[in-house]
Amino acid sequence: MSNIIAVQNLTLAYGKEEKIIDNASFLIKKGDFVFITGPSGSGKSTLLKSFYGNLKPQKGALIMGGLDMTNIKKSKLQELRSHLGIIFQDYRLINEWTVERNVVLPLWIAGYSKEVQRTQAKRLLHHVKLSGKEHKYPMELSGGEQQRVGVARALSKNPFLILADEPTGNLDEFSSNVIWDLLENACQQLDTTVVVVTHKIPSVFNIPYRHFTIDEKGKIYEIH
C-alpha cells in the first residue's frame, strides 16, 4: 500500500459550525515524515482527529490505510486504530498503572502473552532511555519522561502510522531531542509513516520531510 492517507476535497467541521478544514486534497505515502503547522485554532489537531476516526468528514473523501473514514464500521475503526501509534501532548497515561503496564497497553488489549509484553516493554524503555523505570508510576516521572513513556506505548505494536499531536510542546530540550530522534528512527529504520502536528519544526532535523501548513481559513498547502 503506497498511499497511507488519501484526502480528496475534504471538509471538516463540528456539527453545523463553520468549516475547520476547507476542501483539502493531498496524499501521504508510506515512509513519509510529515509536519503539519499553522496558527493556533487553524485546525491542526482537528485534522489529526479525523485521521484516527474521532471526527468524520463533513464532505469529501478521507481514506486511511485503504479504509473509507466516512462510512467506516466500528469494528473496522477499532482494527485500524490497533495499527496506529498515537502520541498526545497531554501524555494520556493511566496514573494507577506502572510505566511498564502503560507501555504495553496496546499489546494487552490485543491479547499478547505476559512474556511478550515484558520483553517488548524492556526493549522499548531502553529505546526511550527509561531503563529501570518500569515499576515507577507516571506521577513519579517528569513531564519529559512521561511523554517518552507515551512514545514507547505508541511504538509497542510496530504501527504502520504514527500520529503525534504537539509531542514536544511542553518538554525540556533533552526530552524533545530524544523524541525527535525516536520518530526519525521509526520513519527511517522501520519505514513507518509519521505525521506530526507542531507549532514549530525543530531547527535540527536529520531526515527528509514534507511540510503542510493550514491557514486561518482552513486551507491546506504543502510548502516545498
C-alpha positions as CSV (number, residue, x, y, z in Angstrom):
1,M,0.0,0.0,0.0
2,S,1.9,3.1,-1.2
3,N,-0.7,5.7,-0.1
4,I,-1.2,5.7,3.7
5,I,-3.5,8.7,3.7
6,A,-5.5,9.9,0.7
7,V,-7.5,13.2,1.1
8,Q,-9.8,14.5,-1.6
9,N,-11.8,17.7,-1.3
10,L,-12.0,17.1,2.5
11,T,-14.1,19.4,4.6
12,L,-14.2,19.0,8.4
13,A,-16.5,20.8,10.9
14,Y,-18.0,20.3,14.3
15,G,-21.8,20.0,13.7
16,K,-23.1,22.9,11.7
17,E,-20.4,25.3,12.8
18,E,-18.2,27.0,10.2
19,K,-15.6,24.8,8.4
20,I,-12.4,24.0,10.2
21,I,-10.7,22.3,7.3
22,D,-11.9,23.5,3.9
23,N,-11.7,21.5,0.7
24,A,-8.3,19.9,1.3
25,S,-6.6,17.4,-1.1
26,F,-3.3,15.7,-0.6
27,L,-1.6,12.2,-0.4
28,I,0.7,10.9,2.3
29,K,2.8,7.9,1.2
30,K,4.4,5.0,3.1
31,G,7.6,6.2,4.8
32,D,6.8,9.9,4.6
33,F,7.6,12.1,7.6
34,V,5.1,15.0,7.6
35,F,5.0,18.1,9.7
36,I,1.7,20.0,9.9
37,T,2.0,23.6,11.1
38,G,-0.4,26.6,11.3
39,P,-1.6,29.2,13.8
40,S,-3.5,28.3,16.9
41,G,-7.1,27.4,16.1
42,S,-6.3,26.7,12.4
43,G,-7.4,23.0,12.6
44,K,-4.2,21.1,13.0
45,S,-5.5,18.9,15.9
46,T,-8.9,18.6,14.2
47,L,-7.3,17.2,11.1
48,L,-5.3,14.7,13.2
49,K,-8.5,13.6,15.0
50,S,-10.1,12.8,11.6
51,F,-7.1,10.5,10.8
52,Y,-7.9,8.2,13.8
53,G,-11.7,8.4,13.4
54,N,-12.6,10.9,16.2
55,L,-14.3,13.2,13.6
56,K,-16.0,12.1,10.4
57,P,-15.6,14.1,7.2
58,Q,-18.4,16.5,6.5
59,K,-17.7,16.5,2.8
60,G,-15.1,14.8,0.5
61,A,-13.1,11.7,0.9
62,L,-10.6,10.5,3.6
63,I,-9.0,7.1,3.0
64,M,-6.8,5.8,5.8
65,G,-4.8,2.6,5.1
66,G,-7.3,1.8,2.4
67,L,-10.4,2.3,4.6
68,D,-13.0,5.0,3.9
69,M,-13.4,7.0,7.1
70,T,-16.7,8.5,6.1
71,N,-18.7,5.2,6.4
72,I,-16.3,3.1,8.4
73,K,-17.8,0.4,10.7
74,K,-16.9,0.4,14.3
75,S,-15.1,-3.0,14.1
76,K,-13.0,-1.7,11.2
77,L,-12.2,1.5,13.0
78,Q,-11.0,-0.5,16.1
79,E,-8.9,-2.6,13.8
80,L,-7.4,0.5,12.1
81,R,-6.6,2.1,15.5
82,S,-4.8,-1.1,16.6
83,H,-2.3,-0.5,13.9
84,L,-1.8,3.2,14.7
85,G,0.6,4.8,17.2
86,I,-0.9,7.9,18.7
87,I,1.1,10.4,20.8
88,F,-0.8,13.1,22.7
89,Q,0.5,16.3,24.1
90,D,-1.0,15.6,27.5
91,Y,0.5,12.1,27.6
92,R,-2.8,10.2,28.3
93,L,-1.1,7.8,30.7
94,I,-3.0,5.8,33.3
95,N,-1.7,7.1,36.7
96,E,-2.7,4.0,38.6
97,W,-0.6,1.8,36.3
98,T,3.1,1.3,36.3
99,V,5.3,2.6,33.5
100,E,5.7,-0.9,32.1
101,R,1.9,-1.6,32.1
102,N,1.3,1.8,30.4
103,V,3.8,0.9,27.6
104,V,2.2,-2.5,26.9
105,L,-1.4,-1.4,27.0
106,P,-1.9,-1.9,23.2
107,L,-0.3,-5.4,23.5
108,W,-2.5,-6.3,26.5
109,I,-5.6,-5.2,24.6
110,A,-4.5,-7.3,21.6
111,G,-4.1,-10.4,23.9
112,Y,-0.3,-10.9,23.7
113,S,1.3,-13.1,26.4
114,K,2.8,-11.5,29.5
115,E,6.2,-12.7,28.4
116,V,5.9,-10.8,25.1
117,Q,4.6,-7.8,26.9
118,R,7.6,-7.8,29.4
119,T,10.1,-8.3,26.6
120,Q,8.7,-5.5,24.5
121,A,8.5,-3.2,27.5
122,K,12.1,-3.7,28.4
123,R,13.2,-3.2,24.8
124,L,11.2,0.0,24.4
125,L,12.1,1.5,27.7
126,H,15.7,1.1,26.9
127,H,15.0,2.7,23.5
128,V,13.4,5.8,25.1
129,K,16.2,6.0,27.7
130,L,14.0,4.9,30.7
131,S,15.6,1.6,31.6
132,G,15.0,0.9,35.3
133,K,11.8,3.0,35.5
134,E,9.4,0.1,34.6
135,H,7.9,-0.2,38.1
136,K,7.6,3.6,38.7
137,Y,4.2,5.3,38.3
138,P,3.6,8.2,35.9
139,M,3.3,10.8,38.7
140,E,6.8,9.8,39.8
141,L,8.2,10.9,36.5
142,S,9.0,14.3,35.0
143,G,6.8,15.6,32.1
144,G,9.5,14.7,29.6
145,E,9.8,11.2,31.0
146,Q,6.0,10.7,30.8
147,Q,6.0,11.8,27.2
148,R,8.7,9.3,26.4
149,V,6.5,6.6,28.0
150,G,3.8,7.8,25.6
151,V,6.2,7.4,22.7
152,A,7.2,3.9,23.8
153,R,3.5,2.9,24.1
154,A,2.9,4.3,20.6
155,L,5.7,2.1,19.2
156,S,4.7,-1.0,21.1
157,K,2.8,-2.8,18.3
158,N,5.1,-1.6,15.4
159,P,2.4,0.7,13.9
160,F,2.4,1.4,10.2
161,L,1.5,5.1,11.0
162,I,2.4,7.3,14.0
163,L,0.2,10.4,14.6
164,A,1.7,12.9,17.1
165,D,-0.1,16.0,18.4
166,E,2.5,18.6,19.7
167,P,4.7,15.8,21.1
168,T,7.4,18.1,22.4
169,G,5.2,21.1,23.2
170,N,5.8,21.1,26.9
171,L,9.2,19.4,27.1
172,D,12.7,20.3,28.0
173,E,15.4,20.2,25.3
174,F,16.8,16.8,26.3
175,S,13.4,15.0,26.1
176,S,12.5,16.9,23.0
177,N,15.7,15.7,21.3
178,V,15.1,12.1,22.4
179,I,11.6,12.2,21.0
180,W,12.6,13.7,17.6
181,D,15.4,11.0,17.4
182,L,12.8,8.3,18.1
183,L,10.4,9.5,15.5
184,E,13.2,9.9,12.9
185,N,14.4,6.4,13.6
186,A,10.9,4.9,13.3
187,C,10.5,6.6,10.0
188,Q,13.9,5.8,8.6
189,Q,14.7,2.4,10.0
190,L,11.2,0.9,10.2
191,D,9.7,2.7,7.2
192,T,6.9,3.9,9.5
193,T,4.9,6.9,8.2
194,V,4.9,9.7,10.8
195,V,2.6,12.7,10.9
196,V,3.4,15.4,13.5
197,V,1.3,18.4,14.4
198,T,3.6,21.1,15.8
199,H,3.8,24.9,16.2
200,K,7.5,24.8,15.2
201,I,9.6,22.4,13.2
202,P,12.8,21.6,15.0
203,S,15.8,23.6,13.9
204,V,17.9,20.4,13.6
205,F,16.2,17.5,11.8
206,N,18.2,14.8,10.2
207,I,16.0,13.2,7.6
208,P,13.9,14.4,4.6
209,Y,10.4,15.6,5.5
210,R,7.3,17.1,4.0
211,H,5.7,20.3,5.4
212,F,2.0,21.1,5.2
213,T,0.6,24.3,6.7
214,I,-3.0,25.3,7.5
215,D,-4.0,28.9,7.1
216,E,-6.7,30.7,9.2
217,K,-9.4,29.9,6.7
218,G,-8.7,26.1,6.9
219,K,-6.9,25.8,3.6
220,I,-4.0,23.3,3.5
221,Y,-0.9,24.0,1.4
222,E,2.3,22.0,1.0
223,I,5.5,24.0,1.4
224,H,8.3,22.9,-0.9
